[in-house]
């Protein structure tokens, strides 16, 4: 299978994870953290897919634009309590990756993970600053950055909001389709459940100009990516186990 240019939202580990998600032994808090990050990763890859399918112009790094859509959808799709928890977990995903890697790969197509952490916090705070001041403080967002976050969110809403308006349909659609599902672990099963639920939910609201395939398969590494040649998002079953490895101590 082609190894495409648009790779994982939070991790791209070169070796298999040492931890393993188990419905019997993994704590509920850790499973919730994994679920949140898998959602954020799926939305990130959906961003790559929409950029390709809709032919959206990107002025800057495409990875940054996909990150923006991920947190934008978390804010838009979920009630406040759930959105806050998802945002915390997604931010901690970037923070965990930053802490796990002592060297910053400035050459990488993804921005430094610590910067992605603060960008995530900033956009989420900027979407509702009156209600989320405690979130910004708790996650260490500097006041110097926080002052600009509402404007940053407004920019995101104008750009991604306009793109999403193009595909909103009052009768929904069936353009997100389930592809190859090869489930070999509890982590893979969790990923598959999340993907199926998201495909159903998105199809109720949106209709793309062409079909987008969504697959959940073993990849031999913790990864997720959009393949523009196949018009397919692939969520690797190993990703959930990697997130268990990186989950903060609860």
C-alpha positions in Angstrom: 0.0 0.0 0.0 1.2 3.5 -0.8 2.7 5.4 2.2 1.1 8.7 1.6 2.3 12.2 2.5 -0.5 13.0 5.0 0.4 11.0 8.1 -0.7 10.8 11.7 -2.1 13.6 13.8 -0.3 13.0 17.0 2.1 10.1 16.6 4.1 8.4 13.9 6.0 5.8 15.9 8.6 3.8 14.0 8.3 0.7 16.3 5.3 -1.1 17.7 3.9 0.1 21.0 4.9 -1.8 24.1 1.7 -1.3 26.0 -1.6 -2.9 24.8 -5.1 -1.7 25.3 -7.3 -4.3 27.0 -11.0 -4.0 27.7 -10.4 -6.2 30.8 -7.4 -4.5 32.4 -7.0 -1.0 31.0 -8.5 1.7 33.2 -11.6 3.5 32.2 -9.7 6.9 32.3 -7.0 5.6 30.0 -9.6 4.2 27.6 -11.4 7.5 27.6 -8.0 9.3 26.8 -7.4 6.9 23.9 -10.9 7.4 22.6 -10.5 11.2 22.7 -7.2 11.1 20.8 -8.5 8.6 18.2 -11.4 11.1 17.6 -8.9 14.0 17.2 -6.7 11.9 14.9 -9.7 10.9 12.8 -10.8 14.6 12.4 -7.2 15.5 11.5 -7.2 13.0 8.7 -10.6 14.1 7.6 -9.1 17.5 7.3 -6.5 16.2 4.8 -9.3 14.4 2.9 -11.4 17.5 2.7 -8.5 19.6 1.5 -8.0 17.1 -1.3 -11.6 16.4 -2.3 -12.8 20.0 -2.1 -9.6 21.4 -3.7 -9.2 23.8 -0.8 -6.3 26.3 -1.0 -3.9 26.1 1.9 -1.6 29.0 2.6 0.9 27.4 4.9 1.4 23.9 6.2 -1.4 21.5 5.4 -0.7 19.7 8.7 -1.5 22.9 10.6 -4.8 23.3 8.7 -5.7 19.7 9.6 -4.9 20.3 13.3 -7.2 23.3 13.2 -10.1 21.3 11.8 -9.7 18.7 14.4 -10.1 21.1 17.4 -12.7 23.1 15.4 -14.9 20.0 15.1 -14.5 19.0 18.7 -15.8 22.5 19.7 -18.6 22.3 17.1 -19.9 18.7 17.5 -19.9 18.2 21.3 -21.6 19.7 24.3 -19.4 21.8 26.6 -18.5 19.1 29.2 -17.6 16.5 26.6 -15.8 19.1 24.4 -13.6 20.2 27.3 -12.6 16.6 28.1 -11.8 15.9 24.5 -9.7 19.1 24.2 -7.8 18.2 27.4 -7.0 14.7 26.1 -6.1 15.9 22.6 -3.7 18.5 24.1 -2.2 16.0 26.4 -1.6 13.7 23.4 0.7 16.4 21.9 2.3 17.1 25.2 3.0 13.4 25.8 4.7 13.1 22.4 6.7 16.2 23.1 7.9 14.8 26.4 8.7 11.4 24.8 11.0 12.9 22.2 14.0 14.8 23.4 14.9 16.0 19.9 12.6 18.2 17.9 12.4 17.2 14.2 12.3 20.7 12.7 12.4 19.1 9.2 9.2 17.2 9.7 6.0 18.2 7.9 4.3 18.3 11.3 5.1 21.3 13.6 6.8 20.7 16.9 4.5 18.8 19.2 4.8 21.4 22.0 3.7 24.1 19.5 0.8 21.9 18.4 -0.2 21.6 22.1 -0.4 25.4 22.6 -2.2 25.8 19.2 -4.8 23.3 20.3 -5.3 25.0 23.7 -5.4 28.4 22.1 -8.1 27.6 19.5 -10.3 25.7 21.9 -10.0 28.6 24.4 -10.6 31.2 21.7 -13.9 29.5 20.6 -15.5 30.4 24.0 -13.1 32.5 26.1 -15.7 33.5 28.7 -16.4 29.9 29.6 -12.9 28.4 29.1 -10.6 30.8 31.0 -10.0 28.1 33.6 -9.1 25.6 30.8 -6.5 28.1 29.4 -5.0 28.6 32.9 -5.0 24.9 33.8 -3.2 24.0 30.5 -0.7 26.8 30.9 -1.6 29.1 28.0 0.4 32.3 28.4 -1.6 35.5 28.6 0.5 36.9 25.7 -0.9 34.2 23.5 -4.4 34.0 25.0 -5.1 37.6 24.0 -5.0 36.6 20.3 -6.8 33.3 20.6 -10.4 34.6 19.9 -9.1 36.1 16.7 -7.3 32.9 15.8 -10.5 31.0 16.3 -12.5 33.5 14.2 -10.0 32.9 11.4 -10.5 29.1 11.7 -14.3 29.5 11.7 -14.2 31.7 8.6 -11.9 29.3 6.6 -13.1 25.8 7.8 -16.6 27.0 8.4 -17.0 28.1 4.8 -15.6 24.8 3.6 -18.0 22.8 5.7 -20.9 25.0 4.6 -20.2 23.7 1.0 -20.9 20.1 2.1 -23.7 20.5 4.6 -26.9 18.8 3.2 -30.3 18.8 4.8 -30.7 15.2 3.9 -27.2 14.2 4.8 -25.4 11.7 2.6 -23.7 8.4 2.3 -20.4 9.6 0.9 -18.2 8.4 3.9 -18.1 4.7 3.3 -16.6 1.9 5.4 -13.7 0.1 3.7 -11.4 -2.6 4.9 -11.8 -3.5 8.6 -9.2 -6.0 10.0 -9.5 -6.1 13.7 -6.7 -7.9 15.5 -6.8 -6.5 19.0 -9.0 -4.7 21.6 -7.4 -1.4 20.5 -8.4 -2.2 16.9 -11.9 -3.0 18.0 -12.1 0.4 19.9 -10.8 2.2 16.8 -13.4 0.4 14.6 -16.3 1.3 17.0 -15.2 5.0 17.0 -14.9 5.1 13.2 -18.2 3.5 12.6 -20.0 6.0 14.9 -18.3 9.0 13.4 -19.0 7.9 9.8 -22.7 7.5 10.7 -22.8 10.9 12.5 -21.0 12.8 9.7 -23.1 11.2 7.0 -26.2 12.5 8.7 -25.0 16.1 8.2 -22.7 16.2 5.2 -22.5 15.1 1.6 -19.2 15.1 -0.2 -18.8 15.5 -3.9 -17.2 12.0 -4.1 -17.0 9.0 -1.8 -14.4 8.9 0.9 -13.3 5.4 2.1 -12.5 4.8 5.8 -10.5 1.7 6.7 -9.2 0.3 10.0 -6.3 -2.2 9.5 -3.0 -3.3 11.0 -0.2 -1.3 9.6 2.9 -2.6 11.5 3.2 0.8 13.2 1.1 3.3 15.1 -0.1 5.6 12.4 -3.1 7.1 10.6 -3.1 8.7 7.2 -5.0 9.9 4.2 -4.2 8.3 0.9 -5.1 10.8 -1.9 -4.7 8.2 -4.7 -7.3 5.9 -3.1 -9.3 8.7 -1.5 -9.1 6.8 1.7 -8.4 7.4 5.4 -6.6 4.6 7.1 -6.7 4.3 10.9 -4.1 1.7 12.0 -5.1 -0.7 14.7 -1.8 -0.2 16.5 -2.5 3.5 17.2 -4.7 2.8 20.3 -1.9 0.7 21.9 0.6 3.6 21.3 -1.8 6.0 23.0 -2.1 3.7 26.1 1.7 3.9 26.3 1.5 7.7 26.3 -1.5 8.2 28.5 -0.9 10.4 31.5 -1.1 8.9 34.9 -4.6 9.2 36.2 
